[in-house]
Amino acid sequence: MTDPKTEIQEYLNRLILNFIYVRSLNKQITLFLNWLKTNGDDGIKGCSHFFSLFFYSSKRTLCIDTYKLVSKREKRGIFDLLNKAKSSYNSLAPSEYIGWSEELQSERRFLKKKEYIELIDTHVEELNSHETIIETLTNLRDGGFAHSDIKYFRNPKQLEIDYPLNWAEIESLYNTLAKILKKHHSLINHSDMSMELVAGSDIDTILNRSRGFERFWQNKELKRLSIKKYVFLRDDYDENDIFNS
């Protein structure tokens, strides 16, 4: 049988991975919306259907997965983890890094039970302060994203009119989740961990290159160079065969 500390460590690590995934998805959505706000449909006219599908599916995935992280109705989520951590203080023996202490003869200080419980209670209060966005996510999930409420089945657009997403509130919720998960990872696993995924390329890279190729394709000056622009679209592209002879 798995001991309580190992079980909670695995539980925490899984929630962290789930959170990093959904926060990364939120980053892509934010970059996409910022692109539309700044550039309109410049660069995506030729593939607007694809990006519409991206936004449609990504937003729903983000809402459902975020709901699973923060809903008190879920059997596995941040509230359940905090409750289990509170009742498993003796097994977890949470400690924080303080640097070398001559008095303790250690680089870490163990939290007293009362102190740890008060910390968890504070974290619960911080999560509860996001009640508005959590309720919105719940209504979106129940009304149409995961179930089919008859009202919104007949009129899908009405769902997001009744329960509009506030992206600033989503980001604020993620900042709170990141702080809480990071703190408990440090206390229980005795190591620091980034709550963000660093990627070499994001959706704005794709959008920028798409716009660049659109500019290349539409550039009238390039016609004077006799460039065979259609060659760049072919699977058998030959970089040495791009000029008309």
Contacts in CASP RR format, 6 or more apart in sequence:
PFRMAT RR
TARGET T0000
AUTHOR 0000-0000-0000
METHOD contacts of the structure
MODEL  1
MTDPKTEIQEYLNRLILNFIYVRSLNKQITLFLNWLKTNGDDGIKGCSHF
FSLFFYSSKRTLCIDTYKLVSKREKRGIFDLLNKAKSSYNSLAPSEYIGW
SEELQSERRFLKKKEYIELIDTHVEELNSHETIIETLTNLRDGGFAHSDI
KYFRNPKQLEIDYPLNWAEIESLYNTLAKILKKHHSLINHSDMSMELVAG
SDIDTILNRSRGFERFWQNKELKRLSIKKYVFLRDDYDENDIFNS
2 10 0 8 1.000
3 91 0 8 1.000
4 88 0 8 1.000
4 91 0 8 1.000
4 92 0 8 1.000
5 88 0 8 1.000
5 91 0 8 1.000
5 92 0 8 1.000
5 93 0 8 1.000
5 188 0 8 1.000
8 81 0 8 1.000
8 84 0 8 1.000
8 85 0 8 1.000
8 88 0 8 1.000
8 91 0 8 1.000
8 92 0 8 1.000
8 188 0 8 1.000
9 188 0 8 1.000
9 189 0 8 1.000
11 76 0 8 1.000
11 81 0 8 1.000
11 84 0 8 1.000
12 81 0 8 1.000
12 181 0 8 1.000
12 184 0 8 1.000
12 185 0 8 1.000
12 188 0 8 1.000
12 189 0 8 1.000
13 185 0 8 1.000
13 189 0 8 1.000
15 69 0 8 1.000
15 76 0 8 1.000
15 77 0 8 1.000
15 78 0 8 1.000
15 81 0 8 1.000
15 181 0 8 1.000
16 181 0 8 1.000
16 185 0 8 1.000
16 193 0 8 1.000
16 195 0 8 1.000
18 65 0 8 1.000
18 68 0 8 1.000
18 69 0 8 1.000
19 69 0 8 1.000
19 174 0 8 1.000
19 177 0 8 1.000
19 178 0 8 1.000
19 181 0 8 1.000
19 195 0 8 1.000
20 195 0 8 1.000
20 196 0 8 1.000
20 197 0 8 1.000
21 65 0 8 1.000
21 197 0 8 1.000
22 61 0 8 1.000
22 62 0 8 1.000
22 65 0 8 1.000
22 66 0 8 1.000
22 69 0 8 1.000
23 174 0 8 1.000
23 178 0 8 1.000
23 195 0 8 1.000
23 196 0 8 1.000
23 197 0 8 1.000
24 196 0 8 1.000
24 197 0 8 1.000
24 199 0 8 1.000
25 58 0 8 1.000
25 61 0 8 1.000
25 62 0 8 1.000
25 65 0 8 1.000
26 62 0 8 1.000
26 170 0 8 1.000
26 171 0 8 1.000
26 174 0 8 1.000
27 196 0 8 1.000
27 202 0 8 1.000
28 58 0 8 1.000
28 202 0 8 1.000
28 203 0 8 1.000
29 55 0 8 1.000
29 58 0 8 1.000
29 59 0 8 1.000
29 62 0 8 1.000
29 167 0 8 1.000
30 167 0 8 1.000
30 171 0 8 1.000
31 202 0 8 1.000
31 203 0 8 1.000
31 204 0 8 1.000
31 207 0 8 1.000
32 51 0 8 1.000
32 54 0 8 1.000
32 55 0 8 1.000
32 203 0 8 1.000
32 204 0 8 1.000
32 207 0 8 1.000
33 167 0 8 1.000
34 204 0 8 1.000
35 203 0 8 1.000
35 204 0 8 1.000
35 207 0 8 1.000
39 207 0 8 1.000
39 211 0 8 1.000
41 48 0 8 1.000
42 211 0 8 1.000
42 214 0 8 1.000
43 207 0 8 1.000
43 210 0 8 1.000
43 211 0 8 1.000
43 212 0 8 1.000
43 214 0 8 1.000
44 51 0 8 1.000
44 207 0 8 1.000
44 210 0 8 1.000
44 211 0 8 1.000
45 214 0 8 1.000
46 214 0 8 1.000
47 210 0 8 1.000
54 203 0 8 1.000
59 165 0 8 1.000
60 145 0 8 1.000
62 170 0 8 1.000
63 137 0 8 1.000
63 140 0 8 1.000
63 141 0 8 1.000
63 145 0 8 1.000
63 165 0 8 1.000
64 141 0 8 1.000
64 145 0 8 1.000
64 146 0 8 1.000
66 137 0 8 1.000
66 170 0 8 1.000
66 173 0 8 1.000
67 74 0 8 1.000
67 134 0 8 1.000
67 137 0 8 1.000
67 138 0 8 1.000
67 140 0 8 1.000
67 141 0 8 1.000
68 74 0 8 1.000
68 76 0 8 1.000
68 77 0 8 1.000
69 77 0 8 1.000
69 78 0 8 1.000
69 177 0 8 1.000
70 77 0 8 1.000
70 78 0 8 1.000
70 79 0 8 1.000
70 127 0 8 1.000
70 130 0 8 1.000
70 134 0 8 1.000
70 137 0 8 1.000
70 173 0 8 1.000
70 177 0 8 1.000
71 77 0 8 1.000
71 79 0 8 1.000
71 134 0 8 1.000
71 137 0 8 1.000
71 138 0 8 1.000
72 79 0 8 1.000
73 138 0 8 1.000
74 80 0 8 1.000
78 127 0 8 1.000
78 177 0 8 1.000
78 180 0 8 1.000
78 181 0 8 1.000
79 124 0 8 1.000
79 127 0 8 1.000
81 184 0 8 1.000
82 120 0 8 1.000
82 123 0 8 1.000
82 124 0 8 1.000
82 180 0 8 1.000
85 92 0 8 1.000
85 120 0 8 1.000
85 184 0 8 1.000
85 188 0 8 1.000
86 116 0 8 1.000
86 117 0 8 1.000
86 120 0 8 1.000
89 113 0 8 1.000
89 116 0 8 1.000
89 117 0 8 1.000
90 113 0 8 1.000
92 187 0 8 1.000
92 188 0 8 1.000
93 110 0 8 1.000
94 110 0 8 1.000
94 111 0 8 1.000
94 116 0 8 1.000
94 184 0 8 1.000
94 187 0 8 1.000
94 188 0 8 1.000
95 108 0 8 1.000
95 109 0 8 1.000
95 110 0 8 1.000
95 111 0 8 1.000
95 187 0 8 1.000
95 190 0 8 1.000
96 108 0 8 1.000
96 109 0 8 1.000
96 111 0 8 1.000
96 186 0 8 1.000
96 187 0 8 1.000
97 107 0 8 1.000
97 108 0 8 1.000
97 186 0 8 1.000
97 190 0 8 1.000
98 104 0 8 1.000
98 107 0 8 1.000
98 108 0 8 1.000
98 109 0 8 1.000
99 107 0 8 1.000
99 108 0 8 1.000
100 106 0 8 1.000
100 107 0 8 1.000
101 107 0 8 1.000
101 109 0 8 1.000
108 190 0 8 1.000
111 119 0 8 1.000
111 187 0 8 1.000
116 187 0 8 1.000
119 183 0 8 1.000
123 180 0 8 1.000
123 183 0 8 1.000
126 176 0 8 1.000
126 179 0 8 1.000
126 180 0 8 1.000
127 176 0 8 1.000
127 177 0 8 1.000
127 180 0 8 1.000
129 176 0 8 1.000
130 169 0 8 1.000
130 172 0 8 1.000
130 173 0 8 1.000
130 176 0 8 1.000
132 166 0 8 1.000
132 169 0 8 1.000
133 166 0 8 1.000
133 169 0 8 1.000
133 170 0 8 1.000
133 172 0 8 1.000
133 173 0 8 1.000
134 173 0 8 1.000
136 163 0 8 1.000
136 164 0 8 1.000
136 165 0 8 1.000
136 166 0 8 1.000
136 169 0 8 1.000
139 162 0 8 1.000
139 163 0 8 1.000
140 159 0 8 1.000
140 160 0 8 1.000
140 163 0 8 1.000
140 165 0 8 1.000
141 147 0 8 1.000
142 149 0 8 1.000
143 149 0 8 1.000
143 151 0 8 1.000
143 152 0 8 1.000
143 159 0 8 1.000
144 152 0 8 1.000
144 153 0 8 1.000
144 156 0 8 1.000
144 159 0 8 1.000
149 159 0 8 1.000
151 158 0 8 1.000
152 158 0 8 1.000
152 159 0 8 1.000
177 195 0 8 1.000
178 195 0 8 1.000
178 196 0 8 1.000
181 195 0 8 1.000
182 192 0 8 1.000
182 193 0 8 1.000
182 195 0 8 1.000
185 191 0 8 1.000
185 192 0 8 1.000
185 193 0 8 1.000
186 192 0 8 1.000
186 193 0 8 1.000
213 232 0 8 1.000
216 222 0 8 1.000
216 229 0 8 1.000
216 232 0 8 1.000
217 229 0 8 1.000
222 229 0 8 1.000
225 243 0 8 1.000
226 243 0 8 1.000
226 244 0 8 1.000
227 242 0 8 1.000
227 243 0 8 1.000
227 244 0 8 1.000
228 241 0 8 1.000
228 242 0 8 1.000
228 243 0 8 1.000
228 244 0 8 1.000
231 237 0 8 1.000
231 238 0 8 1.000
231 241 0 8 1.000
231 242 0 8 1.000
232 242 0 8 1.000
END
